[in-house]
Amino acid sequence: MDANMKVIGLGHAITDMVYRADSDFLGRHGLSAGGMTLVDADTARALRLAAETAAVTAPAETATATVTTTEGAVQVSAGGGAANTIGHLARLGIGAEILVRVGDDAAGSGFVSEMESLGVRVVGGVESGGVSGQCLVFVSDDGGVIERTMATCLGVSQGLLLSAVNDLRWGDAGWLFLEGYLWDSDAGRLAALDALSRARDSGVRAALTLSDFGCVERHRDEFLGLLSEFGVFVFGNEREAGALLGVSDTDGQVKGLRELTGSFALTLGAEGSVVCDGGEVFRTTASVVEGVVADVTGAGDIYAAGYLCGRMRGLGVGESGEMGSRAACETLGYLGARVGGDFAARVLGLD
């Protein structure tokens, strides 16, 4: 594939606010460790206050990245599954644009500014008087097992305008990348389905990240249908694949994904990943993490960026899977889904 082509993303424009938490805090507030819970604006505000009152924010020195301590959070950045992938693709030198919806508030303008600073073309619109989406990310350490638990207020991000799909530039697109969370709103689902149809008509490959096991449970039947109908390349971890297929073991999941779509990347954490794109199945190794694992937020999103970068640069499926693993490894030493330093040089093997 021509490396001069770009990736188009559709997703929720979310401002991530990362906190440290413990299992007691999660339990008191009804949050499922490792999952994502949709909340309204009032609940999000109460959780932020509780996090700051409980002093569960991490001191800056525990993070190996440069962090912003805004309103008590360890890090504040433009987030959302698709935005994480698209932003890191741009950092890897791949052309990118994203369709999102933001409000006319500080979070919305900050999201757009950050994405544009990375070289991403932002399409969609600004809703007057609207509240932009936000995600409170609680990073917990349960006996050495690092989890990220999310409470997400979608705000106006769920109101993707179907008409805005017309503003996307399909002529030089190589891939369309969708986040599963789009199916949590009628507007997002309709925009995603329209984009899938346009991608198919334009000869653009489509990829879907399953986003979260809870998301898969909510939309399992529709995901199964669209993966089969559109031949979508699917990204997911074992828990998400298990929710999709009803199979818990890795071998069974690989078999099920091959039968369903034939094109997938199944991430296995410290065990690497299994990738296939219509042919041979490749097992990739996980990159070695140097130092302490600080957080797993965004690792799957950044794996997808590395994999798609490899394919856009003409690498094979297995090589692209290895690049995905290297990219995912880079985020583990940082709180939040933004990687510091010369991310591109390390992933591309240029340093």
C-alpha positions in Angstrom: 0.0 0.0 0.0 1.2 3.5 -0.8 2.7 5.2 2.3 1.5 8.5 1.0 -2.1 7.5 1.5 -3.9 8.2 4.8 -6.1 6.7 7.4 -9.6 8.1 8.2 -10.9 7.7 11.7 -14.4 8.0 13.2 -14.8 8.2 16.9 -15.8 10.1 20.0 -13.8 13.2 20.9 -13.0 12.7 24.5 -10.7 14.6 26.9 -8.9 12.0 29.0 -8.3 12.9 32.7 -6.0 10.2 34.3 -6.1 9.5 38.1 -4.5 6.9 40.3 -7.1 4.8 42.2 -7.3 1.7 44.3 -9.8 -1.2 44.3 -11.7 0.3 47.3 -12.3 3.5 45.4 -13.6 1.7 42.3 -15.9 -0.5 44.4 -17.3 2.5 46.3 -18.3 4.1 43.1 -19.6 1.1 41.3 -16.9 0.9 38.7 -15.9 -2.4 37.1 -12.1 -2.8 37.2 -10.8 -2.9 33.6 -14.0 -1.8 32.1 -15.8 1.3 30.8 -18.9 2.8 32.4 -21.0 5.4 30.6 -22.0 8.2 33.0 -23.8 11.5 32.7 -22.2 14.9 33.3 -23.4 15.1 36.9 -21.9 11.7 37.8 -18.6 12.6 36.0 -18.4 15.8 38.0 -19.1 13.9 41.3 -16.4 11.3 40.4 -13.8 14.0 39.7 -14.6 15.6 43.0 -14.4 12.2 44.8 -11.1 11.4 43.2 -9.5 14.7 44.2 -11.0 14.5 47.7 -9.7 11.0 48.2 -6.2 12.1 47.1 -5.9 9.2 44.7 -4.0 11.3 42.1 -0.5 10.2 41.6 2.5 12.5 42.3 4.1 13.6 39.0 7.3 11.8 39.8 5.6 8.4 39.5 5.1 9.0 35.8 7.9 8.8 33.3 6.2 11.3 31.0 5.9 15.0 31.3 2.4 15.4 32.8 -0.1 18.2 33.2 -1.7 18.4 36.7 -4.9 20.1 35.6 -7.8 20.0 38.1 -6.1 17.3 40.1 -5.6 14.9 37.3 -2.2 13.4 36.6 -2.6 13.9 32.9 -5.1 15.6 30.6 -5.0 14.9 26.8 -7.2 14.5 23.8 -8.4 10.9 23.9 -11.0 8.4 22.7 -10.1 5.1 21.0 -10.0 6.3 17.4 -8.3 9.6 18.3 -5.5 7.7 20.2 -4.9 5.5 17.1 -5.2 8.3 14.5 -3.0 10.7 16.6 -0.2 8.1 16.9 -0.5 7.2 13.2 0.2 10.9 12.5 3.2 10.8 14.8 4.5 7.8 12.8 4.3 9.9 9.6 1.1 8.5 8.2 -1.5 11.0 6.9 -4.6 11.1 9.0 -8.0 12.7 9.4 -10.8 12.1 11.9 -14.5 12.8 12.1 -15.6 13.9 15.6 -18.0 16.2 17.3 -17.0 18.7 20.1 -18.7 21.4 22.1 -17.7 25.1 22.1 -15.9 24.8 25.4 -12.3 24.6 26.5 -12.2 20.8 26.3 -13.4 20.9 22.7 -11.0 23.5 21.5 -8.2 21.8 23.3 -9.0 18.5 21.6 -9.0 20.0 18.2 -5.8 22.0 18.8 -4.0 18.9 20.0 -5.0 16.8 17.1 -4.2 19.5 14.6 -0.8 20.0 16.2 -0.1 16.3 15.4 -1.0 16.9 11.8 -4.4 15.4 11.8 -7.2 17.0 9.8 -10.3 17.3 12.0 -13.7 17.0 10.4 -17.1 17.2 12.1 -18.4 20.3 13.8 -18.8 22.3 16.9 -22.1 22.3 18.8 -22.9 25.7 20.2 -23.5 25.4 24.0 -22.5 21.8 23.9 -20.4 20.0 26.5 -17.5 18.0 25.1 -16.9 14.4 26.0 -14.6 13.5 28.9 -13.3 10.2 30.2 -12.1 9.8 33.8 -9.4 7.1 33.7 -8.6 5.4 37.0 -5.3 3.5 37.0 -5.1 0.9 39.7 -2.4 -1.6 40.8 -3.8 -4.8 42.3 -0.9 -6.9 43.3 1.2 -5.9 40.3 -1.7 -6.2 37.9 -2.2 -2.8 36.3 -5.7 -2.0 35.2 -7.3 1.1 33.7 -11.0 1.7 34.6 -12.9 4.3 32.7 -16.0 6.4 33.4 -17.0 8.2 30.2 -19.4 11.1 29.7 -19.9 11.2 26.0 -21.4 14.7 25.9 -21.9 16.0 22.4 -19.3 13.6 21.0 -22.1 11.0 20.5 -23.9 13.4 18.1 -21.8 12.7 15.0 -23.5 14.4 12.1 -24.2 11.9 9.3 -23.8 14.8 6.8 -20.2 15.3 8.0 -19.2 12.0 6.4 -19.5 13.9 3.1 -16.6 16.1 4.2 -14.1 13.2 4.5 -11.6 12.9 1.7 -11.8 9.4 0.4 -9.7 9.8 -2.7 -6.3 9.3 -1.0 -7.5 7.0 1.9 -6.0 3.6 2.4 -7.9 2.6 5.6 -11.0 3.5 7.5 -10.7 3.0 11.3 -13.7 2.8 13.5 -14.1 2.5 17.3 -16.7 0.1 18.7 -17.9 2.8 21.1 -19.6 4.5 18.1 -22.4 2.0 18.4 -23.3 3.4 21.9 -25.2 6.2 20.1 -27.7 6.1 17.2 -25.8 9.0 15.5 -22.5 7.4 15.9 -23.7 4.0 14.6 -25.4 5.6 11.5 -22.3 7.6 10.7 -20.1 4.5 11.0 -22.3 2.4 8.8 -22.4 5.2 6.2 -18.6 5.4 6.3 -18.3 1.6 5.9 -20.5 1.8 2.8 -18.4 4.6 1.3 -15.2 2.9 2.2 -16.4 -0.3 0.4 -17.4 1.8 -2.7 -14.1 3.6 -2.7 -11.9 0.5 -2.3 -10.8 1.6 1.1 -10.1 -1.1 3.7 -12.0 -0.9 7.0 -10.9 -1.8 10.5 -12.8 -1.9 13.8 -11.5 -1.9 17.3 -13.8 -3.7 19.7 -13.0 -1.0 22.3 -14.1 -2.8 25.5 -15.7 -6.1 26.5 -18.7 -4.3 27.8 -19.2 -2.6 24.5 -19.0 -6.0 22.7 -21.6 -7.4 25.1 -23.9 -4.4 24.3 -23.6 -4.8 20.5 -22.5 -8.3 19.9 -25.1 -9.3 17.3 -24.5 -6.2 15.2 -20.7 -6.5 15.4 -20.9 -10.1 14.2 -23.1 -9.0 11.3 -21.0 -6.2 10.1 -17.7 -8.1 10.5 -19.1 -10.7 8.2 -20.8 -8.4 5.8 -18.0 -5.9 5.3 -15.0 -8.1 5.8 -13.7 -5.7 8.4 -10.3 -6.1 10.0 -10.9 -6.4 13.7 -8.6 -5.4 16.6 -9.4 -6.8 20.1 -7.9 -8.4 23.2 -8.8 -11.8 24.6 -11.5 -10.5 26.9 -13.2 -8.6 24.0 -12.8 -11.6 21.6 -14.3 -13.8 24.3 -17.4 -11.6 24.6 -17.7 -11.6 20.8 -17.3 -15.3 20.2 -18.3 -16.9 23.5 -14.9 -18.7 23.5 -12.4 -18.2 26.3 -9.3 -19.9 25.0 -6.9 -18.3 22.6 -6.9 -21.1 20.0 -10.7 -21.1 19.9 -10.7 -17.3 19.5 -8.2 -17.5 16.6 -10.3 -20.2 15.0 -13.5 -18.2 15.4 -12.0 -15.0 14.1 -10.6 -16.7 11.0 -14.1 -18.1 10.3 -15.8 -14.8 10.9 -13.7 -12.3 9.1 -10.3 -13.8 8.4 -8.6 -10.5 9.1 -7.8 -9.7 12.7 -5.2 -8.8 15.4 -5.8 -10.5 18.7 -3.7 -8.9 21.4 -2.5 -11.0 24.3 -0.8 -8.5 26.6 2.6 -9.8 27.7 2.2 -12.8 25.4 2.3 -10.6 22.2 -0.4 -10.9 19.6 -1.9 -13.2 16.9 -2.5 -11.6 13.5 -4.0 -12.8 10.3 -5.2 -11.1 7.1 -6.8 -13.7 4.9 -4.0 -16.1 4.9 -1.3 -17.3 7.2 -1.6 -16.8 11.0 1.4 -15.1 12.7 2.3 -15.1 16.3 4.1 -12.0 17.4 6.1 -11.4 20.6 5.6 -8.7 23.0 8.3 -6.1 23.3 10.3 -5.9 26.5 9.2 -3.2 28.8 12.1 -1.2 30.3 11.4 0.1 33.7 8.1 0.0 35.6 4.8 -0.5 33.9 2.9 2.7 34.8 -0.4 2.2 33.0 -2.0 0.2 30.2 -4.4 2.9 29.0 -4.4 3.2 25.2 -2.1 0.2 24.6 -4.6 -1.5 22.3 -5.2 1.8 20.4 -1.5 2.3 19.9 -1.0 -1.3 18.9 -3.5 -0.6 16.1 -1.5 2.5 15.1 1.7 0.5 14.8 0.0 -2.3 12.9 -1.7 0.1 10.4 1.5 2.0 10.0 3.3 -1.2 9.0 0.7 -2.1 6.4 0.7 1.4 5.0 4.4 1.2 4.6 4.1 -2.0 2.7 5.2 -4.4 5.5 3.7 -7.9 5.8 1.1 -9.0 8.3 3.6 -10.5 10.7 6.0 -7.6 10.5 3.2 -5.2 11.0 2.1 -7.1 14.1 5.6 -6.8 15.5 5.5 -3.0 14.9 2.1 -2.9 16.7 3.7 -4.7 19.7 6.6 -2.2 19.7 4.2 0.7 19.6 2.0 -0.7 22.4 5.0 -1.3 24.6 6.0 2.4 24.3 2.8 3.5 26.2 3.3 1.2 29.2 5.8 3.5 30.9 3.5 6.5 30.8 0.3 7.4 32.5 -2.4 8.0 29.9 -2.4 7.2 26.2 0.2 9.8 25.1 3.8 8.6 24.6 6.7 10.9 25.3 10.1 11.2 23.6 10.9 10.2 20.0 8.0 7.7 19.7 8.3 7.4 15.9 12.0 6.7 15.9 11.7 3.9 18.4 8.7 2.2 16.8 10.2 2.5 13.3 13.6 1.3 14.5 15.4 4.5 13.5 17.0 5.3 16.9 
